[in-house]
Amino acid sequence: MLQELLLALSGHPSPLLATSIEHTDRGPFKEYLSPAESALLQSLAQELGGRHIKIRDSAFHISSTHPSTVCRAVATSITLTHLTRFQSTILEVEKDILEQNPRLVGAYKIVPLSGVAGAFDGWTRKLEWLLSLVDFIESPGDLRKGGDSATSCTASQILSWIRQSTQTGYPDIEHLSFELLRVAETAWLRQVSAWLLYGRLPIHGAADFFIFKETGSRGGEIKIDNGYSINNRLVPGFVTQATANSILFIGNSLNHTRDRSMSMQEGISHTRSPELSLLPSHLAYLSSLEIPISATSFSSAVSAIRLSFSKNVLQKLLPLSKVLEILRVLKDFFLLERGEFAIALITAADQRLQTRQSRFGDKLPPKANDALKSAIIKEGEVSAILARTWAAMACLQSVDDDDEDEDLELARDLINLSIKVIDPLSPTTGAATEPTFDNLLLPTPTALGLRIPSPLDLFLTSSDVDAYSHIHAYLLSLRRAHLRLSKLFLLSVLRRDHPSPRAPLQESEKNQAGALTRMRGRAARRAKTLRPVWATVHSAAYLLTEMGEYFQGEVVNTLWDSFHTWLDPTGEEKGSRPGTASSADSAPVTFSVSTSSRQRSTQPREPALHDPESLSVAHRTYLSALTHALLLDDARFTKELRALLASIDYFSALMARLNSIFQHLDLESDLGIVDTFTNFKIEEKEVMKELASARAKAAGNVQAVITALRDVDAARAASDSHSVGVQAEEENVFVPQISGGLDRLLLKLEFADLQAASPTGPH
């Protein structure tokens, strides 16, 4: 029986012992076992022997088939270390029995089962924990909170599970957990080391690593960044998001450096890559980590590797002048610092739409015109609009200017205008989303994009370009609506008769006097009818003027000045745009600055060399502050503003149509020129009716935007949650500085008293 028991404990199934256990009323050992001994034998054979077999088989299956190398390492350690220890315990018990050690063998060479059970004291809990561990690795994904049932156990999940087991309260389980945690974290560190030291994805188990190369564009939760992605589901719990971004940045930088070195050296094989010279020091940072790995020590090691690589390699690969050059392009053309670019782009788009409209004549009602404009815009037409814009920008340059506009030439090479493609796989498709402004320039949603050349993609990402594109569409829509309202004042037939109307020369003097009286009376009736319309035009134009001035002057320029000062505190890198002054030499902004900010700005600041990741983090902070200050993160305000801009488009189209009707009516009444195909008097009544409704809607939208501005100002004054502490600035982190606020804009609107243009205003 003892031999059968030891064989069962060693992982060899014993049919003889299993029969006696399962059927306690019969079996070969029935007459020799008491009930207590039968229960003890069952405990030894099932709780130890049965679990041993299950753990051994599961661990072998995991170590040979599982896709995660970390899980394979854990399973291999279970087999080679812990089950081997259990086998050694069995051999020691067998040796003591054969040698008749008094510890197990009593009088008359009797070996009590209680003594055998005592020799395996503690292994019941250990094998139970090991069995739960292998069951966790093999369990379906929905049971591990990892997604669908087909999802395999990942490195982050097994690391979290073992870390939690270190706090069970049992010393033996704690010791066992730390041993397996050392194995798991060592295997995971080997994967990270391949990426941190060489920029290579792990050869084995790459699907389990949280960084992988994306072969195509896709939406959803996975973020695409310069061809490599971070899957947050695979990031271990002790790795913070900032550390994960740093790891992604280091690997990307290594790939850039290696590609650049190969292109420059070509056939020179004996030249050593610059990153290889830093390999011993970077390897020392990783070797100094103690297991279990703490979030602080791991972040410090990654930061040390990043700073070392940036200081010795990336400062030459990505100089500050290149960074400022691309940022000036983004500010001039995406943030509309160059107003001529916005005007040229709007003019080119309007001319394209007018060309489409002219094919069907100019007698279509505004709604028909809107339906015509909403026809599909092709990609070639969008490219032609941008080409015409660049041509108009080139014509604005002075002939006598010998200096080439480098920023304009760079912008022509990098900037593109394309139709915005909506990803059908995106979870936001078909759902209620925030208002967009990308379909105001053209009926088809378009986006101004930027091709990011290497090595600028070390700090500038595609998501940053998308944010710039969103801000550009927002600011451009404001500029476009203001231009449309300004052009309405050029419609002299609607506004006033200038010069004074003259009677037809072919009439007699008596008829001329009557015709002149009739013409002046007609002009007076039109002016009285259109007086509330012009009041609405004035209020909407004033609102857009003040908002544009606030956004462009007090938001964009102020944030850019603070960001530029952080980038280049010494002011050595000047703007290269000919005929213009740099940001440091420009005229000071008229609004005030807080006392604390002014005192900090007057203190001498030492020049700091920022690594590309610090630039990227600061740039994202700059974009976040810019989006916040431009009110783009307030859904109610953007909704009301989007409604106002749409009403201005329809309102302006009605005014242009009414101007054309008045011209035809004047020709009909004064010169007798009659259009037999159109009854302009009936159309005048219809247009005037629609114009009154559109005027009331536009005036209501003006008041809604002002009300939304007041609510935003009150909410932000109460929360003030988007400020950064002074401690961040002391740590050489970019702190956006915004002087003034919405209260200055609201004071100007209150002073203008736009209530006169309300829907219930004077008529």
Residue, then its C-alpha position, 0 to 999 in steps of 0.5 A: m500500500l505504501q508503494e502504491l501511495l508513493l506512486a500516486l503521489s509521484g504522479h503515476p495513477s494507481p488503479l488499485l489505490a483509486t478503487s479502494i478510495e472510490h469504493t470504501d465498502r470494498g477493495p483490497f485494503k478494506e479489511y486493513l483500513s479504519p475509517a480514519e485511515s481511509a479518509l487520510l489515504q483519500s486526502l493524500a491520494q487525491e489532494l496531493g497525487g491528483r493535484h500533482i497530475k493536473i498541475r503537471d499536465s496543465a503546466f506541460h500544455i501551457s509551456s508548449t502551446h501558450p502564446s505568451t512567453v511570460c505564461r510559458a516561463v511561469a509554467t516551466s518554472i512550476t514544472l522544473t522547480h516546484l514540482t521537482r521539490f515535491q518529487s524530492t520530498i517524496l524521495e526523502v519519505e521513501k528513503d526514510i521508510l527504507e532506512q527505517n528512520p524512526r521519524l516515520v517507522g515505528a515499532y515492529k516496522i509499522v509505518p503509520l499513515s499519519g506520519v506519512a501525511g505529516a511529512f507532506d505538511g504544507w504541500t496541500r496548500k501549495l499544490e492547491w495554489l499552483l492548481s489555481l494558477v494554471d487554471f487561471i492561465e487556461s481559463p477563458g477570457d471572460l472569466r479573467k475579465g479579459g474580453d471574449s472567451a477566445t482571449s488567452c491569458t496575457a502577461s499583464q493579467i498573470l503578473s497582476w494575479i501573482r502580485q495579488s497572491t503575495q498578500t494572502g497572509y500565508p508565508d509559504i504562499e507568499h514565498l512561492s508567489f515571489e519566486l514565480l513573480r521573479v520568473a514572470e517579471t524577468a521574462w517580461l523584462r526581456q521583452v521590454s529590453a529588446w525594445l528599449l535597447y535595440g528598438r526591436l519587438p520580441i521575436h517570441g510572444a510579440a502578440d503578448f507585448f503591449i507595443f506592436k507594429e500596426t500594418g494599417s489604419r484602424g480606429g477604436e481603443i488602439k492608438i496608432d502612433n508612427g506605425y507602432s501602437i500601444n494596447n493598453r490592455l496588455v500594459p502591466g499594472f505597475v507601468t504608468q501611462a507616461t512610462a508606457n509612452s516613454i517606452l514607445f518613444i524610445g523604441n521609435s527613436l531607436n528605429h529612426t536613428r538606425d534607419r538614418s544611420m543606414s541611409m547615411q553610411e550605406g555600405i560602411s559596415h564597420t561604423r558603429s551605430p551611436e545607440l550601441s555605444l550607449l548600450p552598456s549604460h542603458l543595460a545597467y539601468l535595467s539590471s539595477l531593477e529589483i523584483p518585484i518591480s515597483a512603478t517608481s523604480f521602473s519609471s526612473a529607469v525608463s526616464a534615465i534611458r530616455l534622457s541619456f538617449s536624447k542627450n547623446v543622440l536625439q539632440k543632433l537628430l532633431p535640433l530646436s530649429k527644425v522644431l520651431e520651423i514646423l511649429r511656425v508652419l502650424k501656427d501660420f496656416f492651421l491657426l490662421e496667423r497668416g490671414e491671407f491664407a484663410i481668405a485665399l482658401i475661402t475665396a477659392a472654395d467659394q469660386r468653386l461652388q459658384t462655378r458649380q452653381s453657374r452651370f444651372g443659372d443664378k435663378l435657383p432659390p436658396k434651398a435649391n442652391d443648398a441642395l446643389k452645393s451639397a452635391i458630392i465634392k471630388e478629391g480632385e476638386v479639393s486639391a484644385i482649391l488648395a492649389r489655387t490658394w497657394a497660387a494666390m499666396a504666391c501672387l501676394q509676395s513682392v516682386d522686389d523681395d529677394d528673400e524666399d518665404e521658406d515657411l510658405e515653401l515648406a507649407r506647400d510641401l507638407i500641407n494637404l487638403s483632403i476629403k475627411v474619411i469617416d471610419p465605419l468601424s469607429p464606435t462613434t459612427g452613427a451616434a450623437t457626436e459633438p458639432t463639427f465645423d469641417n463641412l462649412l468650407l465645402p459641403t463635403p467634410t474636408a480636413l487640412g492635413l500635414r505630412i509629418p516628415s522624419p524625424l519630426d514624427l518623434f514629437l509630432t503625432s497624427s493625433d496632434v495634426d488631427a487636433y490642429s485640423h479641428i481647430h483650423a476648421y473652427l477658426l476658419s468657419l468664424r472667419r468665413a462667416h464674418l466675410r460673408l456678413s461683411k460682403l452683404f454691406l457691398l450690396s448697395v441695392l439692399r442697403r441704400d441707393h448710392p449715388s442718388p437715383r436718377a430718372p431715365l433720360q428718355e422721359s420728359e421733365k414731368n415724367q422724370a420728376g415722377a419717376l424720381t419720386r417713385m424711385r426714392g419712395r421705393a428705396a425708402r420702403r425697402a430701407k424701412t423693411l430691411r432695417p431689422v435685417w441690417a440690425t441683425v447683420h450688424s449684431a452678428a458681424y460684431l459678435l464674430t469680430e469680437m470673438g475672432e479678435y479674442f480667439q486670435g489675439e488673446v488665446v492663440n498668440t498668448l499661448w504661442d508666446s508662452f510655448h515659444t518662450w518655454l522652447d527657446p528661453t534665450g530667444e536665439e532661434k528667430g522666425s525665418r519669415p521674411g518681412t515679418a518680426s519674430s514673436a519676441d520682437s512683435a508688439p506687446v499684447t494690450f491685455s494685462v498679465s497677472t503679477s505672479s506671471r510677470q514676476r516669473s517672466t522677468q527672472p533670468r532663465e537658464p537655457a534648457l535642452h528638451d528631449p523630444e518626448s518632453l517636447s511632445v508632452a509639452h506640445r500636447t499640453y499646449l494643444s489641450a490648453l488651446t482647445h480649452a481656451l478656444l471653448l472647443d471642449d464645451a459642447r453646448f457653446t459649439k452647438e450654439l455657434r454651429a447653429l449660428l454659422a449655419s443660419i448665417d450661410y442661409f441668411s446670406a444666401l437669401m440676401a444675395r437672392l433678394n439683391s438679384i430680385f431687386q435688380h430685376l424689378d428695377l430693370e422691369s419698372d425703370l427700363g421696361i426689361v421684363d423676364t417672361f420666365t420668372n415672376f419676380k414680384i411673387e418671388e420677392k414676397e416668398v424671399m422676404k417671408e423666408l428672410a424674416s424667418a431667417r433673420a429671427k432665427a439668426a438673431g436668436n442664435v446670436q443671443a444663444v451664443i452670448t448666453a452660452l458664453r456667459d454660462v461657460d464663463a460662470a462655470r469656469a470661474a467656479s471650477d477653475s480646474h484647468s490650471v497647472g500648479v507652480q510646482a510643475e513649472e519648477e520641474n521644467v514642465f511647460v505651464p500654459q499662460i493665458s492672460g485675460g478671460l471670457d469676461r473681457l469678451l463679455l464686457k465688450l458684448e455687453f457694451a455693444d448692447l446686442q439686445a437690439a437685434s433680438p428676434t423681438g427687436p424693432h421692425 
